[in-house]
Amino acid sequence: MIERITEGLVVQAAREWAARTNKSDATAVANAQDTMVALKVKLTTEEYDQALERLYREYEES
């Protein structure tokens, strides 16, 4: 089990999602990175970590 979701894990999940859904890997990664940058500038560290967990789950579950 993963103890802490990192930005790298979110990017990996985005890549796996792109492969499963036959979408562009580059676009999925860029979207994930853009989302993380936007979240990072407006959330506290704790809120950001929670947002990363949600984003990771979204990629894993869709």
C-alpha positions as CSV (number, residue, x, y, z in Angstrom):
1,M,0.0,0.0,0.0
2,I,1.2,3.5,-0.8
3,E,1.8,5.6,2.2
4,R,2.0,9.0,0.6
5,I,0.9,10.1,-2.9
6,T,3.5,12.1,-4.6
7,E,3.4,14.2,-7.8
8,G,5.4,11.5,-9.5
9,L,2.7,8.9,-8.6
10,V,0.0,11.2,-10.0
11,V,1.9,11.6,-13.3
12,Q,2.3,7.8,-13.4
13,A,-1.4,7.3,-12.8
14,A,-2.2,9.8,-15.5
15,R,0.0,7.8,-17.9
16,E,-1.7,4.6,-17.0
17,W,-5.1,6.2,-17.4
18,A,-4.1,7.4,-20.9
19,A,-3.0,4.0,-21.9
20,R,-6.2,2.4,-20.6
21,T,-8.5,4.9,-22.3
22,N,-6.5,5.2,-25.5
23,K,-5.8,8.9,-24.9
24,S,-2.6,10.9,-25.5
25,D,0.1,10.3,-22.9
26,A,1.6,13.7,-23.4
27,T,-1.8,15.5,-22.9
28,A,-2.7,13.4,-19.8
29,V,0.7,14.2,-18.2
30,A,0.5,17.9,-19.1
31,N,-3.1,18.2,-17.7
32,A,-2.0,16.4,-14.5
33,Q,1.0,18.7,-14.1
34,D,-1.1,21.9,-14.9
35,T,-3.6,20.8,-12.3
36,M,-0.9,20.1,-9.7
37,V,0.7,23.6,-10.3
38,A,-2.7,25.3,-9.9
39,L,-3.5,23.4,-6.7
40,K,0.0,24.0,-5.2
41,V,-0.2,27.8,-5.4
42,K,-3.5,28.0,-3.7
43,L,-3.6,25.3,-1.1
44,T,-1.7,24.7,2.2
45,T,0.7,21.7,2.2
46,E,-1.9,19.5,4.0
47,E,-4.6,20.5,1.6
48,Y,-2.3,19.9,-1.4
49,D,-1.4,16.4,-0.1
50,Q,-5.1,15.6,0.2
51,A,-5.8,17.0,-3.3
52,L,-3.0,14.8,-4.7
53,E,-4.6,11.8,-3.1
54,R,-8.0,12.7,-4.7
55,L,-6.4,13.3,-8.1
56,Y,-4.5,10.0,-8.0
57,R,-7.7,8.1,-7.1
58,E,-9.5,9.8,-10.0
59,Y,-7.0,8.5,-12.4
60,E,-6.9,5.1,-10.9
61,E,-10.7,4.7,-10.7
62,S,-11.6,6.0,-14.1
